[in-house]
Amino acid sequence: MRHLLAVVVLVSGVTHAAAQPGDKPEAAKLFEEGRKLLADGKPDEACAKFEASLLKDPRAVGTLLNLGLCNERSGKVASALKLFREAYDRASEANLKEPRDAAQEHIATLTAQVPTVTLVVAGPPAPETKLLIDDAIVPLDTGRAAPKELPVDPGRHEVVMTAPGRLPYQSTFTIDVAGHVDLNLPVLEMPKEKVVETSSRKTYGKVALWSGVGLVVAASAVAGYAWYSYDKLFDDGDCDANHVCNAHGVEVADRAQTLGNVATVVGGIGVAASITGAILVFTAPRAEQRIIPTGSNREVGFAITGRF
């Protein structure tokens, strides 16, 4: 632990010296904030500060070392090892002995802790196949069935593999410190076409059929109400057994007759529409549409082809 704290203090001067004049104040400020967060036991927040500082001064060896250190403390040993190796190379180029030695010591410690995953593909990948592990694109050699072993951070990882015209593949794996996983990747399958029957004539037929049914139901309700109104005139004494009615009875009887006529016309239209619709539905020609699953790195959908 004392050595790690010494690294933090040591690289401060290196970072300041390497910063560009225009970004030096902001890079130094972010660097110091990262050091404080790291000392307070907040490695994830410290990493965010060091990354922001590195954007201001990409060649800062000290910032790389501290970024590697906060990743190491967060348990991201593969990410930390990559950063320490980059810091070692830059320190060697600049002939900076102490940062180089500090990076080398961490490299020696972390190398045995980094988990690895071997990609095992069932066959040669389809052209333009893309493989993503989390948010990182992993190159696939179309001429080999088993790409090289890859270092990854411990924990759970998302896997997505896609290719044009093929069904996408998604999976996950979990790996421990110093662990190893063989990740078996299938050859992406061609989509299976699903044929569905559709026709504009059939659609119109269904509309006519159900509209006709609705008209028949409505006409029946109107006719029922008209009959009820007329029949009630005799119960109330507005009309006698000889169908002789008083003034109110005559008015109600005329209205009931009008409603009955309307119901007859509407019902007739409804029956005709239902019959026409049924004929269109059952005699409609078969028109094929092909529904083909499609996919990309982040989405899965369907393409529809055929005659409409």
C-alpha positions in Angstrom: 0.0 0.0 0.0 2.9 2.4 0.8 4.3 1.8 -2.6 1.0 2.6 -4.3 0.7 5.9 -2.4 4.2 6.7 -3.5 3.2 6.2 -7.1 0.4 8.7 -6.7 2.8 11.3 -5.3 5.6 10.4 -7.8 3.5 10.8 -11.0 2.1 14.2 -10.1 5.2 16.0 -11.2 5.4 13.9 -14.3 1.9 14.8 -15.4 2.4 18.5 -14.8 5.5 18.5 -16.9 3.9 16.7 -19.8 0.8 18.8 -20.0 0.2 21.1 -23.0 0.4 24.8 -22.1 -3.2 25.5 -23.1 -4.7 22.6 -21.1 -2.2 22.4 -18.3 -4.3 24.2 -15.6 -7.4 22.2 -16.2 -5.5 18.9 -16.6 -3.6 19.5 -13.4 -6.9 20.4 -11.5 -8.6 17.2 -12.7 -5.5 15.2 -11.8 -5.4 16.5 -8.2 -9.1 15.9 -7.8 -8.6 12.3 -8.9 -5.7 11.9 -6.5 -7.9 13.1 -3.6 -10.7 10.8 -4.5 -8.3 7.9 -4.8 -6.9 8.6 -1.4 -10.5 8.8 0.0 -11.2 5.3 -1.3 -13.3 6.3 -4.2 -11.6 4.6 -7.2 -14.5 4.8 -9.6 -14.9 8.5 -9.2 -11.1 9.0 -9.3 -11.0 7.1 -12.6 -13.5 9.6 -14.1 -11.3 12.5 -13.1 -8.1 10.9 -14.5 -9.9 10.1 -17.8 -11.0 13.7 -18.1 -7.5 14.9 -17.3 -6.1 12.5 -19.9 -8.3 14.0 -22.5 -6.6 17.4 -21.8 -3.1 15.8 -21.9 -3.2 12.4 -23.7 0.6 11.9 -23.4 0.7 12.3 -19.6 2.5 9.2 -18.2 1.5 10.1 -14.6 -2.1 10.2 -15.4 -2.0 6.9 -17.2 -0.3 5.3 -14.1 -3.0 6.7 -11.8 -5.8 5.7 -14.1 -4.3 2.2 -14.1 -4.2 2.3 -10.3 -7.8 3.3 -9.8 -8.9 0.6 -12.3 -6.9 -1.9 -10.3 -8.5 -0.9 -7.1 -11.9 -1.2 -8.7 -11.1 -4.8 -9.6 -10.8 -4.1 -13.3 -7.5 -5.8 -13.6 -7.5 -6.3 -17.4 -8.2 -2.6 -18.0 -5.5 -1.7 -15.4 -2.9 -4.0 -17.0 -3.5 -2.4 -20.4 -3.0 1.1 -18.9 0.1 0.1 -17.0 1.6 -1.4 -20.2 0.9 1.8 -22.1 2.4 3.9 -19.3 5.5 1.6 -19.4 6.0 2.1 -23.1 5.6 5.9 -22.9 7.9 6.1 -19.8 10.5 4.0 -21.7 10.3 6.3 -24.7 10.7 9.4 -22.6 13.5 7.7 -20.5 11.5 8.2 -17.3 12.9 5.6 -15.0 10.7 5.9 -11.9 7.3 5.8 -13.7 8.6 3.0 -15.9 9.7 0.9 -12.9 6.4 1.6 -11.1 4.5 0.5 -14.2 6.6 -2.6 -14.6 6.0 -3.7 -11.0 2.2 -3.4 -11.5 2.4 -5.3 -14.7 4.3 -8.2 -13.0 1.6 -8.3 -10.2 -1.5 -8.1 -12.5 -0.5 -10.4 -15.3 -1.4 -13.5 -13.4 -4.7 -12.0 -12.1 -6.2 -11.1 -15.5 -9.1 -13.4 -16.6 -9.1 -14.6 -20.2 -11.7 -15.7 -22.7 -11.1 -17.8 -25.7 -13.6 -17.4 -28.6 -14.5 -20.7 -30.1 -16.5 -20.3 -33.3 -18.4 -23.3 -34.6 -17.2 -22.6 -38.2 -15.9 -19.8 -40.4 -17.8 -16.6 -39.5 -20.1 -15.1 -42.2 -18.8 -12.1 -44.1 -18.9 -8.8 -42.2 -19.6 -10.6 -38.9 -19.3 -8.2 -35.9 -18.7 -9.3 -32.4 -19.2 -7.1 -29.4 -18.2 -7.9 -25.8 -19.9 -5.2 -23.7 -19.3 -2.0 -25.8 -16.0 -3.2 -27.4 -15.8 -4.5 -30.9 -13.7 -7.7 -31.1 -12.2 -8.4 -34.5 -13.0 -11.8 -36.0 -10.7 -13.5 -38.5 -12.9 -15.0 -41.1 -10.2 -17.5 -42.0 -9.9 -19.0 -38.6 -12.4 -20.9 -36.4 -10.7 -19.9 -33.1 -9.5 -16.3 -32.6 -6.8 -15.6 -30.0 -7.3 -15.5 -26.3 -8.6 -12.2 -25.0 -8.1 -10.5 -21.6 -11.2 -9.3 -19.9 -12.1 -7.7 -16.5 -13.7 -10.0 -13.9 -17.5 -10.0 -13.7 -20.5 -10.4 -16.1 -20.2 -9.6 -19.8 -22.7 -9.1 -22.6 -22.0 -10.7 -26.0 -23.7 -9.7 -29.3 -22.7 -11.1 -32.7 -24.3 -9.9 -35.9 -23.9 -10.2 -39.7 -25.9 -8.8 -42.7 -28.7 -11.1 -43.6 -28.2 -13.4 -40.6 -30.1 -13.8 -37.3 -28.2 -12.1 -34.4 -26.8 -14.0 -31.5 -26.8 -12.7 -27.9 -25.4 -14.3 -24.7 -23.6 -13.5 -21.4 -20.8 -15.0 -19.4 -19.3 -14.4 -16.0 -15.7 -14.8 -15.1 -13.6 -14.5 -12.0 -10.1 -13.1 -11.3 -7.5 -15.3 -13.0 -10.3 -17.3 -14.5 -10.7 -18.7 -18.0 -13.9 -19.1 -20.1 -14.3 -20.8 -23.5 -17.0 -18.7 -25.2 -18.7 -20.9 -27.8 -20.1 -18.8 -30.7 -22.4 -20.3 -33.3 -22.3 -19.7 -37.0 -25.1 -17.2 -37.5 -28.2 -18.7 -39.0 -30.0 -17.6 -42.1 -33.5 -16.3 -41.3 -36.4 -18.6 -41.9 -39.1 -17.0 -44.1 -42.6 -17.0 -42.7 -45.4 -16.9 -45.2 -48.6 -15.1 -44.3 -51.8 -14.7 -46.3 -53.0 -11.2 -47.0 -55.1 -9.5 -49.7 -56.7 -6.1 -50.1 -59.9 -7.8 -51.4 -60.0 -10.0 -48.3 -59.5 -6.9 -46.1 -62.4 -5.1 -47.7 -64.5 -8.2 -47.4 -63.9 -8.3 -43.6 -64.8 -4.6 -43.3 -68.1 -5.2 -45.3 -68.9 -8.3 -43.3 -68.6 -6.8 -39.9 -70.2 -3.5 -40.9 -73.2 -5.5 -42.2 -73.4 -7.4 -39.0 -73.4 -4.1 -37.1 -76.2 -2.6 -39.3 -78.3 -5.7 -38.8 -77.9 -5.5 -35.0 -78.7 -1.8 -35.0 -81.8 -2.3 -37.3 -83.0 -5.1 -35.0 -82.8 -2.7 -32.0 -84.7 0.0 -33.8 -87.4 -2.4 -35.0 -87.8 -3.8 -31.5 -88.3 -0.3 -30.1 -90.9 0.6 -32.8 -92.8 -2.6 -32.1 -92.7 -1.9 -28.3 -94.0 1.6 -28.8 -96.9 0.6 -31.0 -97.9 -2.3 -28.7 -97.9 -0.1 -25.7 -100.6 2.1 -27.2 -103.2 -0.7 -26.7 -102.0 -1.3 -23.1 -102.3 2.4 -22.3 -105.8 2.8 -24.0 -104.6 5.1 -26.7 -105.9 2.6 -29.3 -108.7 0.1 -29.1 -109.1 -3.4 -30.5 -110.3 -2.1 -33.8 -107.1 -0.1 -34.2 -108.9 3.2 -33.7 -106.6 5.6 -31.9 -106.8 9.0 -30.3 -104.6 11.9 -31.4 -101.7 10.8 -29.2 -102.0 7.3 -30.4 -102.0 8.3 -34.0 -98.8 10.3 -33.5 -97.0 7.5 -31.7 -98.3 4.9 -34.3 -97.0 7.0 -37.2 -93.6 7.4 -35.5 -93.4 3.7 -34.8 -94.2 2.9 -38.5 -91.5 5.2 -39.7 -88.9 3.6 -37.4 -90.0 0.2 -38.6 -89.5 1.2 -42.2 -86.1 2.7 -41.4 -85.1 -0.6 -39.6 -86.3 -2.6 -42.5 -84.1 -0.6 -45.0 -81.1 -0.6 -42.7 -81.4 -4.3 -41.9 -81.6 -5.0 -45.6 -78.5 -3.1 -46.3 -76.8 -4.8 -43.4 -77.7 -8.3 -44.7 -76.5 -7.4 -48.2 -73.2 -6.0 -46.9 -72.7 -9.1 -44.8 -73.3 -11.4 -47.7 -71.0 -9.4 -50.0 -68.3 -9.3 -47.3 -68.5 -13.0 -46.8 -68.2 -13.6 -50.5 -65.1 -11.3 -50.8 -63.4 -13.0 -47.8 -63.9 -16.6 -49.0 -63.1 -15.9 -52.7 -60.2 -13.6 -52.1 -57.0 -14.7 -54.0 -54.0 -15.7 -51.9 -51.3 -13.1 -51.8 -48.0 -14.0 -50.1 -45.9 -11.8 -47.9 -42.6 -13.0 -46.5 -41.7 -11.9 -43.1 -37.9 -12.2 -42.6 -36.2 -11.5 -39.2 -33.4 -9.0 -39.4 -30.8 -7.9 -36.8 -28.1 -5.4 -36.0 -25.7 -4.9 -33.1 -28.4 -3.4 -30.9 -31.8 -4.2 -32.6 -33.8 -7.1 -33.9 -36.7 -6.5 -36.4 -38.5 -7.9 -39.4 -38.5 -7.2 -43.1 -41.7 -7.8 -45.1 -41.6 -8.6 -48.8 -44.2 -9.8 -51.3 -47.3 -8.7 -53.1 -49.7 -6.4 -51.2 
